[in-house]
Amino acid sequence: MANKNFDECASFLIDNGLFVGRICRLENVLKTIINKHGYMKNVSAALSETTALAVLLANALKFEGLFTLQLQGNGPVSAIVVDVTSDGKMRACANYDKERLQKAFALRKNEGEIEATPHLLGEGTLAFTIDDSNNNYHQGVVELQGKTLEECALRYFKQSEQIDTVLKLFVSIPEEENGDWKAGGIMLQRIPELGGKNINTENIDELRNEAAMLLNTLTAEELFSEQLTLGEILHRLYHANGLNVTKDNRYEFQCRCSREKLLKTLRGFSEEDLAAMLDENSKITAQCGFCSETYEFTIPEIMQKLN
Ligand SMILES: [Zn+2]
């Protein structure tokens, strides 16, 4: 059953606006994404974790349009892509080599252990792009280095933005086949220009350590509790720190693929290449990697508007 308290991200301020935070948890939107694909469990887990990170990052950046988080690597999972629009539409997909992944798991020391996302991807990059409504691109890239996805993301903030950031991500993997996946996270950043002008530096460090310590007390059980709203979870963590919940964004699945977009892509191929793609029914079948929708085309249809 759909839980109304999930699929959202709340923004908040504490300590007189000295720290800005985001907390998110996803369930129904994630279930839809995972059901579209039927990936191996470990890939779904990495995809879930990346989805939660994408929502936190998208909320940390002010933009109108599309935010894309992309992990790419030379490991058994070669890519994970998550799209989040500023009006709360999400989609996500992964690419992986099933055989390589199965081999890697056979070599694991602990049976049942879920490998950390960076380990599945190997050497590579974490990159995000923002495509705003005016088609302006902004990009950030960092090498995928760290034991966990949190560490990789923190490297970005440290290296590129020099923003003091604390981050924790959670994934709840269902035990049964059709159980509910949940993913979420909490992030806290110190934005110098946001305030705290009257606080001396010594205090800032102290407040920062306290806020980080409190963040780290959050458990998966609390975050994924159906009895608690995000506001209530934040109240538990930061009620003594002048908590101010400023925004609440909701998320749902929506793919942006269309016949027209695929036609545009197919029109980039030569007639010879297109002929090689024909199946026994003289059709070209293209499947959307994000929602698994299949589209069929004929060569005359593709060539039609080319002139
Ligand atoms: Zn699609």
Boltz pocket constraint, residues with backbone or C-beta under 6 A from the ligand:
constraints:
  - pocket:
      binder: B
      contacts: [[A, 255], [A, 256], [A, 257], [A, 258], [A, 288], [A, 289], [A, 290], [A, 291], [A, 292], [A, 293]]
      max_distance: 6.0
